[in-house]
Amino acid sequence: MMVLFETRYEDYKKDFYRKCTREFTEKNITSIEGIGSWLKQKIRK
């Protein structure tokens, strides 16, 4: 899945794309999923 976003400053966009390696992305998705699970547990209580 390709995500496109618009930035005011082209350098920020280039830096972000350079940073988004497979490892970076997998680590952050795992973290986000963990936060999502935690929030769902809090909502159920």
Backbone bond lengths (Angstrom), bond angles and torsions (degrees), N, CA, C in turn:
res aa  C-N    CA-C-N  psi(-1)  N-CA   C-N-CA  omega(-1)  CA-C   N-CA-C  phi
1 M - - - 1.442 - - 1.529 108.75 -
2 M 1.278 116.69 128.50 1.455 121.01 179.47 1.523 109.11 -102.91
3 V 1.321 115.46 129.12 1.456 120.49 179.29 1.521 108.13 -109.17
4 L 1.296 116.01 127.30 1.455 120.89 178.00 1.516 108.63 -109.89
5 F 1.303 115.78 138.31 1.447 118.77 175.03 1.513 109.38 -141.09
6 E 1.291 114.28 154.32 1.456 120.32 -177.36 1.525 108.70 -102.81
7 T 1.303 116.02 134.61 1.458 119.51 176.92 1.514 109.37 -124.65
8 R 1.281 113.67 153.80 1.460 118.50 178.30 1.523 110.35 -74.20
9 Y 1.315 115.90 -34.38 1.451 121.48 -176.97 1.521 110.04 -115.20
10 E 1.285 116.87 114.89 1.468 123.12 -175.41 1.529 112.13 -57.43
11 D 1.329 118.37 -34.55 1.468 121.24 -179.62 1.522 112.17 -61.15
12 Y 1.341 117.26 -38.89 1.458 120.24 178.49 1.519 110.89 -62.81
13 K 1.302 115.66 -40.95 1.461 120.73 179.23 1.530 110.46 -63.64
14 K 1.326 116.82 -44.65 1.464 120.26 179.15 1.524 111.09 -63.78
15 D 1.327 117.47 -42.39 1.468 121.09 177.97 1.517 111.07 -61.04
16 F 1.333 116.49 -42.25 1.457 120.65 179.86 1.528 110.84 -62.56
17 Y 1.316 117.64 -47.03 1.457 121.16 179.89 1.525 111.77 -63.34
18 R 1.327 117.69 -35.51 1.473 121.16 176.79 1.519 111.04 -66.18
19 K 1.308 116.28 -36.62 1.462 121.97 -177.71 1.535 112.17 -73.78
20 C 1.307 117.02 -27.24 1.465 121.79 -172.72 1.522 112.86 -80.92
21 T 1.304 115.53 67.47 1.454 120.37 173.65 1.530 108.50 -77.61
22 R 1.289 116.86 171.07 1.467 120.93 178.10 1.531 110.00 -59.99
23 E 1.332 116.51 -44.56 1.465 121.19 -179.92 1.535 111.22 -61.76
24 F 1.323 117.25 -45.83 1.466 122.60 178.68 1.525 110.44 -58.40
25 T 1.326 115.59 -46.53 1.458 121.20 -178.11 1.519 111.68 -65.14
26 E 1.332 117.65 -46.92 1.467 120.99 -179.89 1.523 111.45 -61.83
27 K 1.327 116.62 -41.61 1.469 120.96 179.02 1.528 110.50 -61.71
28 N 1.312 116.89 -45.20 1.455 120.25 -178.28 1.518 112.75 -71.36
29 I 1.306 118.37 -36.26 1.467 120.53 176.69 1.520 109.77 -64.48
30 T 1.330 117.44 -42.10 1.457 121.09 177.86 1.522 110.59 -60.69
31 S 1.309 116.58 -43.90 1.460 121.51 178.69 1.531 111.30 -62.92
32 I 1.316 116.75 -44.59 1.468 121.42 -179.76 1.523 110.62 -64.31
33 E 1.322 117.19 -40.67 1.468 120.29 178.53 1.521 110.40 -64.11
34 G 1.335 117.01 -38.58 1.463 120.96 177.68 1.522 111.56 -63.52
35 I 1.302 116.95 -42.30 1.469 121.08 177.33 1.518 110.30 -64.72
36 G 1.331 116.73 -40.00 1.466 120.92 177.77 1.521 111.49 -61.21
37 S 1.321 117.18 -43.17 1.467 121.23 177.90 1.519 110.84 -63.37
38 W 1.331 116.55 -43.25 1.459 121.32 179.26 1.528 110.60 -61.15
39 L 1.330 117.35 -43.87 1.455 121.22 179.27 1.530 111.62 -63.55
40 K 1.333 116.25 -41.71 1.471 119.65 178.81 1.522 110.83 -61.29
41 Q 1.339 117.70 -39.77 1.459 121.03 177.47 1.524 110.81 -63.69
42 K 1.316 117.03 -40.97 1.472 121.18 179.98 1.529 111.06 -65.94
43 I 1.314 116.73 -37.27 1.466 120.87 -179.37 1.524 110.35 -67.64
44 R 1.316 117.56 -37.09 1.479 121.93 -177.65 1.521 112.67 -68.65
45 K 1.317 118.05 -24.36 1.475 120.98 -175.88 1.495 112.26 -78.00
